[in-house]
């Protein structure tokens, strides 16, 4: 393989390592070690207004949406990743088996319909990862990798033509590149076929694709926010976000019950005297399993039953085979107390942001107060202060 091919393959590997690394950070007990290498990248992007949006999320990750479609996407992404990787392994086995047996060009099974099934399945797996962990940064990388796959496929085809001549050329003429029927190639020629320079045409296609994906992601972000239980409480300088769908009046009622605690009210007033302009308040079941996104978890209300590793792995990678739905895994609204996490809001330069700006890309939320409320009894169970960090330090985390 020449230098160009090695560089392209290395880029593919780096892409999946970066996405996989963040997911490992989220689920690993050794998160601090991973954070030491990955956190600075997100912190650097967040530090500049021009790039802070890249650390943001465009689909729900921490909440249960009021949209069934959005809730479906998270589990669908994990299934896509698993199926894509499984199909990739099957295709790789077919290639290497043919090499061992010296059968020449592989044109059977998967390769009967498309010339590059392995890149197609890697793209499907990458899409699954993107839907599961939908940062704008990962979206941009994914679009780049799609074009890297195309360049790598073209490079391999030129090599195969040099080795196998007319046999491989005939195979190319009767077999689509990535998708049966070659819809991508037809669209490309329709939009950019009149551009005489192949390099310019490919560059224009890249810019158009990147712009289309980015605009679509911004639209999905707006739709996600509209389908999340978010209540602005300007008189209190709060923006409240409920992990589970709740009526607005229920959210306001729970927050008002929390403020009945004199210690909590005094703490909020003290923060305001220090210059804080507003707070984000996350409401979650006390047994919510992803509290580390917002604070150092207090596991007192989180109950873990015995689970076999194989069943847990299958349930994660193929969520639709499991017996628990998305909302069950997020905790149950009727299971007792509600936990509220009050977070400070800061801009990259350290200045405090107002509650109206809580969902802005460049605003980071870090916890300062935690309170448990029993709304049925109109009672505050516990209130305490927290360190201004989530489970993974001060890495930018999703607000929804």
Secondary structure, DSSP 8 states (H G I E B T S, - for coil): --HHHHHHHHHHHHHHHHHHHHHHHHH-TTHHHHHHHHHHHHHHHHTSTTTGGGGSBSS-SSS--S-HHHHHHHHHHHHHHHHHHHHHHHHHHHHHHHHHHT--S--SGGGGTBS-HHHHHHHHHHHHHHHHS-BHHHHHHHHHHHHHHHHHHHHHHHHHHHHHTHHHHHHHHHSBSSSTT-HHHHHHHHHHTT-S-HHHHHHHHHHHHHHHHHHHHHHHHHHHHHTS-EEEETTTTEEEEESS---HHHHHHHHHHHTTSHHHHHHHHHHHHTT---EEEEEEETT-TTGGGTSS--GGG-------HHHHHHHHHTGGGSSS-HHHHT--TTSS-EEEEEEEEE-TTS-B--GGGTTSTT-EEEEEEEEEEEGGGTEEEEEEE--S-BTTBS------
